[in-house]
Amino acid sequence: MADPLDRQAKLAQLGDAMQAAAARADWDRLATQVRALMPALRALAEQGPWNAAERTALERVRAQHTAAATAAAAAGRALASRLEDMRANKEGWVAYAMYSETELDPIQE
């Protein structure tokens, strides 16, 4: 059976990697970490029953996962809001771009 400290260290590593990716808003890396989470937890669980310290570490991973999911959802909402603003102002952006293009033509010649 594996050393319980090894399982605790692996749990800390899994949770910390998710937390770090979310803190950097590295959504690709976060997705990779989340996809790796369940297979890693299964492999650790196959090593035997969880002791109290390991269950505490599991709860920490759960909290880190929840926090990362919350951060990703908030970023998604912010992006959706920005895209909606851009869609709503599309005509203005196009008109500005056309105006700027015609205004700058004499300067560029």
Backbone bond lengths (Angstrom), bond angles and torsions (degrees), N, CA, C in turn:
res aa  C-N    CA-C-N  psi(-1)  N-CA   C-N-CA  omega(-1)  CA-C   N-CA-C  phi
1 M - - - 1.459 - - 1.533 108.82 -
2 A 1.319 116.50 143.24 1.459 121.94 -177.16 1.526 110.91 -71.20
3 D 1.288 114.77 154.67 1.458 122.10 177.17 1.531 109.01 -64.56
4 P 1.351 118.14 127.65 1.468 120.50 -179.70 1.522 113.15 -56.84
5 L 1.333 117.37 -32.18 1.461 119.25 178.33 1.518 110.75 -65.11
6 D 1.329 117.13 -31.57 1.456 120.60 176.65 1.529 110.02 -64.74
7 R 1.314 116.90 -41.38 1.469 119.70 178.56 1.519 110.34 -67.24
8 Q 1.311 116.82 -41.67 1.465 119.70 177.56 1.529 110.37 -61.85
9 A 1.305 116.94 -42.49 1.474 120.93 179.30 1.524 110.31 -63.99
10 K 1.314 117.08 -41.38 1.468 120.37 179.42 1.526 110.36 -65.53
11 L 1.312 117.09 -41.47 1.465 120.50 177.09 1.526 110.71 -61.41
12 A 1.326 115.87 -43.98 1.470 119.69 178.31 1.522 110.21 -61.72
13 Q 1.301 116.66 -41.59 1.461 121.36 179.85 1.536 110.49 -62.64
14 L 1.306 117.21 -44.56 1.471 121.14 179.86 1.527 111.01 -61.68
15 G 1.316 116.08 -48.55 1.461 120.21 -179.19 1.515 112.93 -66.31
16 D 1.315 115.96 -42.71 1.464 120.15 -178.77 1.527 111.66 -65.78
17 A 1.335 116.88 -34.96 1.467 120.48 178.66 1.530 110.49 -65.42
18 M 1.318 116.58 -41.92 1.476 119.63 176.96 1.518 110.40 -64.39
19 Q 1.320 115.94 -45.61 1.461 121.44 -178.57 1.531 110.64 -60.78
20 A 1.322 117.27 -42.96 1.461 121.19 -179.17 1.528 111.15 -66.15
21 A 1.317 117.51 -42.66 1.465 120.77 179.71 1.528 110.20 -63.48
22 A 1.317 117.15 -42.21 1.466 120.68 179.01 1.523 110.59 -65.68
23 A 1.319 117.45 -40.59 1.466 121.19 -179.46 1.531 111.16 -63.94
24 R 1.333 116.55 -32.72 1.473 120.73 178.73 1.527 112.11 -88.05
25 A 1.338 116.40 -0.72 1.465 121.87 -174.89 1.526 110.15 55.50
26 D 1.320 116.28 37.05 1.463 122.99 177.10 1.531 106.96 -93.62
27 W 1.324 114.65 82.30 1.461 120.45 -171.11 1.521 111.95 -68.22
28 D 1.323 118.70 -32.01 1.462 120.18 176.33 1.527 110.15 -64.64
29 R 1.311 115.97 -45.46 1.465 120.11 179.26 1.525 110.75 -65.42
30 L 1.317 116.59 -39.75 1.465 119.74 177.65 1.523 110.56 -61.29
31 A 1.314 116.95 -43.61 1.470 120.20 178.69 1.527 110.53 -60.03
32 T 1.321 116.71 -41.05 1.466 120.69 178.04 1.525 110.26 -62.78
33 Q 1.320 116.50 -43.80 1.464 120.97 -179.81 1.531 111.18 -63.70
34 V 1.315 116.10 -42.13 1.470 119.97 -178.66 1.526 110.51 -67.30
35 R 1.336 117.04 -40.47 1.473 119.70 178.14 1.529 111.13 -63.31
36 A 1.316 117.39 -32.61 1.468 121.20 -179.16 1.531 112.71 -80.42
37 L 1.314 116.42 -16.35 1.462 120.52 -173.29 1.529 113.39 -61.61
38 M 1.317 117.76 -53.35 1.469 119.91 -174.63 1.526 112.54 -63.55
39 P 1.340 119.19 -46.50 1.477 117.03 177.17 1.533 112.36 -60.72
40 A 1.321 116.79 -36.89 1.466 119.94 179.04 1.525 110.74 -66.51
41 L 1.322 116.58 -42.76 1.477 119.47 179.00 1.521 111.06 -64.58
42 R 1.333 116.77 -39.82 1.477 119.38 177.46 1.517 110.92 -61.31
43 A 1.333 116.38 -45.08 1.467 120.32 -179.55 1.524 110.73 -62.32
44 L 1.316 117.03 -41.13 1.461 119.95 177.99 1.528 111.19 -66.49
45 A 1.327 117.19 -39.46 1.465 120.73 -179.30 1.526 111.64 -65.42
46 E 1.325 116.57 -30.51 1.472 120.38 179.73 1.524 112.14 -67.06
47 Q 1.321 117.25 -13.74 1.459 120.78 -179.21 1.525 112.61 -78.62
48 G 1.316 117.00 -6.82 1.457 119.55 177.85 1.512 111.47 131.22
49 P 1.335 115.48 -179.80 1.463 120.24 -178.35 1.544 111.25 -62.07
50 W 1.323 114.32 148.33 1.468 120.32 177.56 1.528 108.92 -79.95
51 N 1.319 116.39 136.73 1.458 119.47 173.87 1.536 108.15 -88.57
52 A 1.320 116.21 178.63 1.470 120.43 -175.41 1.524 112.03 -61.29
53 A 1.321 117.51 -43.14 1.470 120.65 -179.77 1.529 110.86 -64.94
54 E 1.314 116.07 -38.27 1.469 120.09 178.67 1.527 111.15 -68.45
55 R 1.326 116.90 -38.15 1.469 119.46 177.07 1.532 110.15 -64.12
56 T 1.324 116.38 -37.46 1.464 120.32 175.55 1.523 109.94 -63.13
57 A 1.328 116.70 -43.03 1.470 120.84 178.02 1.525 110.91 -64.27
58 L 1.333 116.67 -37.71 1.470 120.54 176.11 1.526 111.26 -62.13
59 E 1.320 116.50 -41.59 1.466 120.29 178.25 1.526 110.72 -64.17
60 R 1.317 116.63 -36.26 1.469 120.21 176.89 1.530 110.00 -64.67
61 V 1.327 116.90 -42.75 1.472 120.65 177.73 1.530 109.55 -61.80
62 R 1.322 116.51 -42.23 1.463 120.25 178.47 1.531 110.63 -60.26
63 A 1.326 116.81 -44.13 1.468 120.82 179.38 1.530 110.78 -65.12
64 Q 1.334 116.73 -40.28 1.464 119.86 178.30 1.523 110.94 -65.83
65 H 1.309 116.63 -38.62 1.461 120.68 177.40 1.522 110.48 -64.09
66 T 1.313 116.71 -44.35 1.464 121.23 178.59 1.527 110.70 -61.99
67 A 1.328 116.48 -43.44 1.468 120.31 179.10 1.528 110.99 -64.38
68 A 1.324 117.11 -40.84 1.468 120.74 178.80 1.530 110.44 -65.39
69 A 1.322 116.88 -41.62 1.463 120.46 178.31 1.529 110.76 -64.31
70 T 1.307 116.62 -38.69 1.467 121.13 177.62 1.525 110.47 -64.09
71 A 1.336 116.70 -42.98 1.470 120.90 178.66 1.525 110.98 -63.97
72 A 1.317 116.85 -42.79 1.467 120.58 179.45 1.524 110.56 -64.83
73 A 1.309 117.31 -41.12 1.471 120.61 178.79 1.526 110.78 -64.63
74 A 1.322 117.07 -41.61 1.468 120.48 178.46 1.526 110.67 -63.82
75 A 1.319 116.85 -41.46 1.470 120.25 177.83 1.528 110.40 -64.56
76 G 1.308 116.67 -38.43 1.467 120.68 176.98 1.517 111.97 -63.23
77 R 1.331 116.06 -42.37 1.466 119.65 177.99 1.526 111.24 -65.07
78 A 1.332 116.77 -40.52 1.464 120.37 178.90 1.519 110.71 -64.34
79 L 1.313 117.02 -41.47 1.457 120.70 178.43 1.531 110.70 -65.83
80 A 1.310 117.26 -42.58 1.463 120.84 178.32 1.526 110.70 -60.97
81 S 1.322 116.19 -40.40 1.454 120.66 179.01 1.524 110.48 -64.85
82 R 1.317 115.98 -44.22 1.475 119.24 179.18 1.523 111.33 -63.99
83 L 1.319 117.16 -42.66 1.466 120.29 177.86 1.527 111.31 -62.44
84 E 1.316 116.01 -39.31 1.467 119.62 178.06 1.526 110.22 -64.28
85 D 1.328 117.39 -42.56 1.469 120.87 175.86 1.523 110.90 -59.61
86 M 1.323 115.98 -42.26 1.462 119.46 179.78 1.535 111.04 -65.19
87 R 1.330 116.61 -40.65 1.477 120.21 177.45 1.520 110.35 -63.62
88 A 1.320 116.27 -42.38 1.460 120.86 -178.24 1.527 111.39 -65.83
89 N 1.316 117.09 -30.42 1.463 121.01 -177.76 1.524 113.00 -103.96
90 K 1.312 116.78 15.65 1.456 121.02 -175.93 1.530 112.24 -56.83
91 E 1.303 116.83 -45.54 1.466 119.72 -178.89 1.520 110.74 -60.95
92 G 1.316 116.88 -40.51 1.457 120.67 178.40 1.521 111.64 -64.30
93 W 1.335 117.39 -41.45 1.462 121.34 178.92 1.531 110.34 -63.17
94 V 1.326 115.39 -43.96 1.467 119.48 -179.51 1.522 110.06 -64.44
95 A 1.328 116.89 -45.18 1.463 120.16 179.96 1.525 110.40 -62.41
96 Y 1.307 117.55 -41.93 1.463 121.17 178.35 1.527 110.67 -62.22
97 A 1.327 116.20 -44.35 1.462 120.51 -179.68 1.526 110.34 -63.19
98 M 1.325 117.32 -41.78 1.466 120.53 179.54 1.528 110.19 -66.65
99 Y 1.314 117.31 -42.14 1.462 121.78 179.28 1.529 110.04 -63.04
100 S 1.343 115.97 -46.53 1.454 120.76 -179.50 1.518 111.03 -61.34
101 E 1.306 116.49 -39.32 1.465 121.20 -179.34 1.524 110.70 -64.39
102 T 1.326 117.77 -44.73 1.464 120.21 -179.46 1.512 111.50 -72.51
103 E 1.304 118.01 -31.61 1.463 121.23 178.85 1.520 111.25 -71.64
104 L 1.318 117.87 -33.53 1.454 120.89 -176.07 1.533 113.10 -86.44
105 D 1.330 118.32 -17.64 1.461 120.27 -178.62 1.512 113.24 -54.17
106 P 1.341 121.61 -47.71 1.468 120.36 -179.36 1.532 111.97 -63.15
107 I 1.322 117.84 -31.43 1.457 121.13 -178.73 1.523 110.20 -71.33
108 Q 1.304 116.75 -37.10 1.456 120.82 -175.32 1.526 112.75 -74.02
109 E 1.329 118.23 -18.77 1.470 120.49 -176.90 1.471 112.87 -77.15
